[in-house]
């Protein structure tokens, strides 16, 4: 028994030394060579036109688990976001065949002549009055025809080569009478109908006939009065009469 006890302590010491030497032995070295592009690829997804990733040598363990985690994560899309541009508003195109009359306001532009360029209203006689040339008849003329007449008058002893443009600044008003909330005179706008004229005048009165109205239109050939539906187009200077219903 004493012999066994004598060898017992050296054996235990040897076993402990072997165990400690195994735990303290350094593990196999891990070589990680990583470029900045590859780090960005792991964090944000692979960038466009990036080079091939640098090979990373490892012995498994934490690095392999980290790579597997990033590989399983879906990458964000880099598709460009579509940009929507608002269309520019389209300017109102005035009817070049429109015939002028009293009450229309015109913008007459004489290029290079600020004293002649101005806004002119057609008077009750159907004319406009300009410096140098005086009265120019506008009733029944189109804007282009009036511009030609002004050009001819300016060329006759005033300006050698005048350049003139005529635009409609405001149409003459229309009139609405009868069974509406507010009969009277109102400014005309492009593409108006009889129905929109009634709306501008506050709508029908309780006693109004709502299916049709009487429209009076005046042009170079004279005046014409007709019974029309509400969808009929309205012209500047027209008179709308809303009648009274009988029941």
Helices and strands as residue ranges (DSSP letters): H 2-24, H 36-44, H 62-72, E 105-110, E 118-121, E 127-130, E 134-137, H 143-155, E 164-170, E 174-178, E 184-186, H 194-200, E 212-219, E 222-229, E 239-242
